[in-house]
Protein backbone atom coordinates (compact mmCIF):
# COMPACT_ATOMS: atom_id res chain seq x y z
CA UNK A 1 0.00 0.00 0.00
CA UNK A 2 1.33 3.40 -0.89
CA UNK A 3 2.09 5.93 1.80
CA UNK A 4 -0.57 8.37 0.50
CA UNK A 5 -3.30 5.70 0.62
CA UNK A 6 -2.21 4.63 4.08
CA UNK A 7 -2.24 8.24 5.25
CA UNK A 8 -5.75 8.84 3.89
CA UNK A 9 -6.91 5.57 5.48
CA UNK A 10 -5.55 6.74 8.84
CA UNK A 11 -7.28 10.09 8.39
CA UNK A 12 -10.58 8.34 7.66
CA UNK A 13 -10.13 6.13 10.73
CA UNK A 14 -9.36 9.17 12.90
CA UNK A 15 -12.36 11.04 11.50
CA UNK A 16 -14.62 8.08 12.28
CA UNK A 17 -13.25 7.80 15.81
CA UNK A 18 -13.71 11.52 16.38
CA UNK A 19 -17.35 11.28 15.26
CA UNK A 20 -18.00 8.17 17.37
CA UNK A 21 -16.46 9.86 20.42
CA UNK A 22 -19.10 12.59 20.16
CA UNK A 23 -22.13 10.32 19.75
CA UNK A 24 -23.18 6.89 18.58
CA UNK A 25 -23.88 6.34 14.89
CA UNK A 26 -25.35 3.68 12.68
CA UNK A 27 -22.82 2.64 10.03
CA UNK A 28 -24.99 4.08 7.22
CA UNK A 29 -25.19 7.45 8.97
CA UNK A 30 -21.46 7.51 9.71
CA UNK A 31 -20.65 6.51 6.13
CA UNK A 32 -22.76 9.41 4.82
CA UNK A 33 -20.97 11.84 7.17
CA UNK A 34 -17.59 10.57 6.02
CA UNK A 35 -18.52 10.82 2.35
CA UNK A 36 -19.74 14.39 2.95
CA UNK A 37 -16.33 15.12 4.47
CA UNK A 38 -14.68 14.01 1.21
CA UNK A 39 -13.48 10.49 1.95
CA UNK A 40 -13.65 7.93 -0.85
CA UNK A 41 -15.92 4.89 -0.63
CA UNK A 42 -12.85 2.67 -0.14
CA UNK A 43 -11.58 4.80 2.77
CA UNK A 44 -15.03 4.89 4.35
CA UNK A 45 -15.46 1.13 4.15
CA UNK A 46 -11.98 0.55 5.56
CA UNK A 47 -12.62 2.88 8.49
CA UNK A 48 -16.04 1.34 9.20
CA UNK A 49 -14.54 -2.15 9.13
CA UNK A 50 -11.85 -1.11 11.63
CA UNK A 51 -14.50 0.49 13.85
CA UNK A 52 -16.59 -2.70 13.83
CA UNK A 53 -13.55 -4.88 14.55
CA UNK A 54 -12.53 -2.63 17.45
CA UNK A 55 -16.07 -2.76 18.86
CA UNK A 56 -16.75 0.95 18.39
CA UNK A 57 -19.53 0.44 15.86
CA UNK A 58 -22.38 -2.00 16.48
CA UNK A 59 -25.42 -1.38 14.31
CA UNK A 60 -27.77 -3.80 16.09
CA UNK A 61 -27.00 -2.27 19.47
CA UNK A 62 -27.38 1.27 18.10
CA UNK A 63 -30.76 0.47 16.56
CA UNK A 64 -32.05 -1.10 19.78
CA UNK A 65 -30.82 1.84 21.89
CA UNK A 66 -32.34 4.38 19.51
CA UNK A 67 -35.69 2.60 19.56
CA UNK A 68 -35.62 2.51 23.38
CA UNK A 69 -34.77 6.20 23.54
CA UNK A 70 -37.57 7.13 21.15
CA UNK A 71 -40.03 4.90 22.98
CA UNK A 72 -39.06 6.49 26.29
CA UNK A 73 -39.87 9.87 24.72
CA UNK A 74 -43.40 8.53 24.18
CA UNK A 75 -43.03 7.87 20.48
CA UNK A 76 -45.08 5.11 18.91
CA UNK A 77 -43.96 2.39 16.54
CA UNK A 78 -44.67 4.43 13.40
CA UNK A 79 -42.56 7.36 14.61
CA UNK A 80 -39.76 5.01 15.66
CA UNK A 81 -39.84 3.34 12.23
CA UNK A 82 -39.72 6.71 10.47
CA UNK A 83 -36.87 8.06 12.61
CA UNK A 84 -34.71 4.97 12.09
CA UNK A 85 -35.37 4.83 8.35
CA UNK A 86 -34.39 8.51 8.10
CA UNK A 87 -31.02 7.60 9.64
CA UNK A 88 -30.38 5.09 6.87
CA UNK A 89 -31.14 1.93 8.82
CA UNK A 90 -32.17 -1.00 6.62
CA UNK A 91 -35.86 -1.88 6.61
CA UNK A 92 -35.24 -5.40 7.92
CA UNK A 93 -33.41 -4.07 10.99
CA UNK A 94 -36.14 -1.50 11.61
CA UNK A 95 -38.94 -4.06 11.30
CA UNK A 96 -37.18 -6.42 13.72
CA UNK A 97 -36.92 -3.70 16.35
CA UNK A 98 -40.44 -2.36 15.86
CA UNK A 99 -41.93 -5.86 16.04
CA UNK A 100 -39.99 -6.40 19.26
CA UNK A 101 -41.70 -3.49 21.00
CA UNK A 102 -43.97 -4.56 23.83
CA UNK A 103 -47.53 -3.64 22.86
CA UNK A 104 -48.71 -3.62 26.47
CA UNK A 105 -46.04 -1.05 27.33
CA UNK A 106 -47.11 1.05 24.36
CA UNK A 107 -50.76 0.93 25.47
CA UNK A 108 -49.68 1.91 28.99
CA UNK A 109 -47.79 4.91 27.56
CA UNK A 110 -50.90 5.92 25.67
CA UNK A 111 -52.94 5.75 28.88
CA UNK A 112 -50.33 7.84 30.71
CA UNK A 113 -50.29 10.46 27.95
CA UNK A 114 -54.08 10.65 27.87
CA UNK A 115 -54.42 10.91 31.66
CA UNK A 116 -51.68 13.54 31.88
CA UNK A 117 -53.01 15.69 29.07
CA UNK A 118 -56.80 15.37 29.39
CA UNK A 119 -57.59 13.35 32.50
CA UNK A 120 -60.04 10.48 32.47
CA UNK A 121 -63.12 12.72 32.74
CA UNK A 122 -62.01 14.96 29.88
CA UNK A 123 -62.07 12.09 27.40
CA UNK A 124 -65.84 11.72 27.54
CA UNK A 125 -66.41 14.56 25.07
CA UNK A 126 -66.31 13.44 21.41
CA UNK A 127 -64.27 16.44 20.18
CA UNK A 128 -61.71 15.94 22.94
CA UNK A 129 -61.42 12.27 21.98
CA UNK A 130 -60.83 13.28 18.35
CA UNK A 131 -58.08 15.69 19.43
CA UNK A 132 -56.55 13.00 21.63
CA UNK A 133 -56.55 10.48 18.78
CA UNK A 134 -54.94 13.00 16.42
CA UNK A 135 -52.34 13.86 19.08
CA UNK A 136 -51.43 10.19 19.58
CA UNK A 137 -51.31 9.47 15.85
CA UNK A 138 -48.90 12.39 15.38
CA UNK A 139 -46.71 10.71 17.99
CA UNK A 140 -46.63 7.58 15.85
CA UNK A 141 -49.09 5.30 17.62
CA UNK A 142 -51.29 3.05 15.50
CA UNK A 143 -55.06 3.39 15.68
CA UNK A 144 -55.31 -0.15 17.08
CA UNK A 145 -53.04 0.74 20.01
CA UNK A 146 -54.95 3.99 20.59
CA UNK A 147 -58.26 2.10 20.72
CA UNK A 148 -56.79 -0.33 23.23
CA UNK A 149 -55.62 2.63 25.32
CA UNK A 150 -59.09 4.18 25.31
CA UNK A 151 -60.63 0.81 26.23
CA UNK A 152 -58.23 0.46 29.14
CA UNK A 153 -59.08 3.95 30.39
CA UNK A 154 -62.78 3.15 30.07
CA UNK A 155 -62.28 -0.04 32.10
CA UNK A 156 -60.27 1.80 34.75
CA UNK A 157 -62.80 4.62 35.08
CA UNK A 158 -65.78 2.25 35.35
CA UNK A 159 -64.29 0.40 38.33
C-alpha positions in Angstrom: 0.0 0.0 0.0 1.3 3.4 -0.9 2.1 5.9 1.8 -0.6 8.4 0.5 -3.3 5.7 0.6 -2.2 4.6 4.1 -2.2 8.2 5.3 -5.7 8.8 3.9 -6.9 5.6 5.5 -5.5 6.7 8.8 -7.3 10.1 8.4 -10.6 8.3 7.7 -10.1 6.1 10.7 -9.4 9.2 12.9 -12.4 11.0 11.5 -14.6 8.1 12.3 -13.2 7.8 15.8 -13.7 11.5 16.4 -17.4 11.3 15.3 -18.0 8.2 17.4 -16.5 9.9 20.4 -19.1 12.6 20.2 -22.1 10.3 19.7 -23.2 6.9 18.6 -23.9 6.3 14.9 -25.3 3.7 12.7 -22.8 2.6 10.0 -25.0 4.1 7.2 -25.2 7.4 9.0 -21.5 7.5 9.7 -20.7 6.5 6.1 -22.8 9.4 4.8 -21.0 11.8 7.2 -17.6 10.6 6.0 -18.5 10.8 2.3 -19.7 14.4 3.0 -16.3 15.1 4.5 -14.7 14.0 1.2 -13.5 10.5 2.0 -13.7 7.9 -0.8 -15.9 4.9 -0.6 -12.9 2.7 -0.1 -11.6 4.8 2.8 -15.0 4.9 4.3 -15.5 1.1 4.1 -12.0 0.5 5.6 -12.6 2.9 8.5 -16.0 1.3 9.2 -14.5 -2.2 9.1 -11.9 -1.1 11.6 -14.5 0.5 13.9 -16.6 -2.7 13.8 -13.5 -4.9 14.6 -12.5 -2.6 17.5 -16.1 -2.8 18.9 -16.8 0.9 18.4 -19.5 0.4 15.9 -22.4 -2.0 16.5 -25.4 -1.4 14.3 -27.8 -3.8 16.1 -27.0 -2.3 19.5 -27.4 1.3 18.1 -30.8 0.5 16.6 -32.0 -1.1 19.8 -30.8 1.8 21.9 -32.3 4.4 19.5 -35.7 2.6 19.6 -35.6 2.5 23.4 -34.8 6.2 23.5 -37.6 7.1 21.2 -40.0 4.9 23.0 -39.1 6.5 26.3 -39.9 9.9 24.7 -43.4 8.5 24.2 -43.0 7.9 20.5 -45.1 5.1 18.9 -44.0 2.4 16.5 -44.7 4.4 13.4 -42.6 7.4 14.6 -39.8 5.0 15.7 -39.8 3.3 12.2 -39.7 6.7 10.5 -36.9 8.1 12.6 -34.7 5.0 12.1 -35.4 4.8 8.4 -34.4 8.5 8.1 -31.0 7.6 9.6 -30.4 5.1 6.9 -31.1 1.9 8.8 -32.2 -1.0 6.6 -35.9 -1.9 6.6 -35.2 -5.4 7.9 -33.4 -4.1 11.0 -36.1 -1.5 11.6 -38.9 -4.1 11.3 -37.2 -6.4 13.7 -36.9 -3.7 16.4 -40.4 -2.4 15.9 -41.9 -5.9 16.0 -40.0 -6.4 19.3 -41.7 -3.5 21.0 -44.0 -4.6 23.8 -47.5 -3.6 22.9 -48.7 -3.6 26.5 -46.0 -1.0 27.3 -47.1 1.1 24.4 -50.8 0.9 25.5 -49.7 1.9 29.0 -47.8 4.9 27.6 -50.9 5.9 25.7 -52.9 5.8 28.9 -50.3 7.8 30.7 -50.3 10.5 27.9 -54.1 10.7 27.9 -54.4 10.9 31.7 -51.7 13.5 31.9 -53.0 15.7 29.1 -56.8 15.4 29.4 -57.6 13.4 32.5 -60.0 10.5 32.5 -63.1 12.7 32.7 -62.0 15.0 29.9 -62.1 12.1 27.4 -65.8 11.7 27.5 -66.4 14.6 25.1 -66.3 13.4 21.4 -64.3 16.4 20.2 -61.7 15.9 22.9 -61.4 12.3 22.0 -60.8 13.3 18.3 -58.1 15.7 19.4 -56.5 13.0 21.6 -56.6 10.5 18.8 -54.9 13.0 16.4 -52.3 13.9 19.1 -51.4 10.2 19.6 -51.3 9.5 15.9 -48.9 12.4 15.4 -46.7 10.7 18.0 -46.6 7.6 15.9 -49.1 5.3 17.6 -51.3 3.1 15.5 -55.1 3.4 15.7 -55.3 -0.1 17.1 -53.0 0.7 20.0 -54.9 4.0 20.6 -58.3 2.1 20.7 -56.8 -0.3 23.2 -55.6 2.6 25.3 -59.1 4.2 25.3 -60.6 0.8 26.2 -58.2 0.5 29.1 -59.1 4.0 30.4 -62.8 3.1 30.1 -62.3 0.0 32.1 -60.3 1.8 34.7 -62.8 4.6 35.1 -65.8 2.2 35.3 -64.3 0.4 38.3 
